[in-house]
């Protein structure tokens, strides 16, 4: 998995049986600064087809290298049966728009699966989002299917919260059936904060470590109120957000106001926290168990603020359930690949808005 934070490639190796998903090892291979900047340049931006094509094949090589390096530590590569590869999203527009006389929804994840299969000798499943779009869904979120598998409880209401570049929640009522699950992107996760930190540090720092900058700065309340009036938050789920709404253009607009960058980082942090908390309060029990994962959980100040805004909730992390919070999405795509080869539909129409449950993925044999 390589997500919207563009920080690198997460590799999770898991054993999957009929009843259990057991994580074995996990590793992250950071993107070089050059790769990260190249990906930013093609993510919802003006570019050249040659750049996209070269990155598509380069990422295939990088994914294969990351898999080999992760497995070197403890797992024989030839013991692995299957790879689930999400790819790097460079554009996602889950809501159809008018285009050349048609209503078109679209998504693009790059990273060539043929290279991964060829370099590793392992069957590779990729392109998970396209079939859901074809079935009338938004192509996201897909991880809720695995959240349901991992965290459903007979008597406890739970919310699986992931804070990556974008933040999303999966609301799982006690003893929920799949159609009762509500899941959607709440809005920005780390994306706006990270973009502002890069501006403040001239690229030397990619995130606000432990929220130190935000903790020492002031939230611009008037600006925050305006940000929370963004039309996205008034939409009912299913809905999905990305760099198109909360990417570089959004961060550049904040920076153009002239408000000091540390105060903008504090405001962006509160923006993330408030949008998550508002979504949980609206769509889940205020006493639900909130199980957090993703890079945002390492921001101590962000987590403190979230706990303060959800005083009745039990805020925990997926680590308490044996799932490394940094590995959950990589684990999820291993599980989705497993469902593909078993011929089982793995989208939740209640989460994506699809007309029906469909088989997700595209097969590249070794």
Secondary structure, DSSP 4 states (H G I P E B T S, - for coil): -B-TT--EEEEEEEEE-SS-EEEEEEEEEEPPHHHHHHHHHHSSS---HHHHHHHHHHHHHHHHHHHHHHHHTT--GGG--EEE---EEEEEEEEEEEETTEEEEEEEEES-HHHHHHHH-SEEEE--SHHHHHTTS-S---THHHHHHHH--SS--EEEEEESSEEEEEEE-TT--GGG-EEEEEEESSHHHHHHHHHHTTTS-SS-GGGHHHHTS---HHHHHHHTT-GGGGSPSS----HHHHSHHHHHHHHTT---HHHHHHHHHHHHHHHHHHHHHHHS-TTPEEEEESGGGG-HHHHHHHHHH-TTSEEEEGGGGT--TTTHHHHHHHHHHHHHHTT-----HHHH--SS-----EEE--
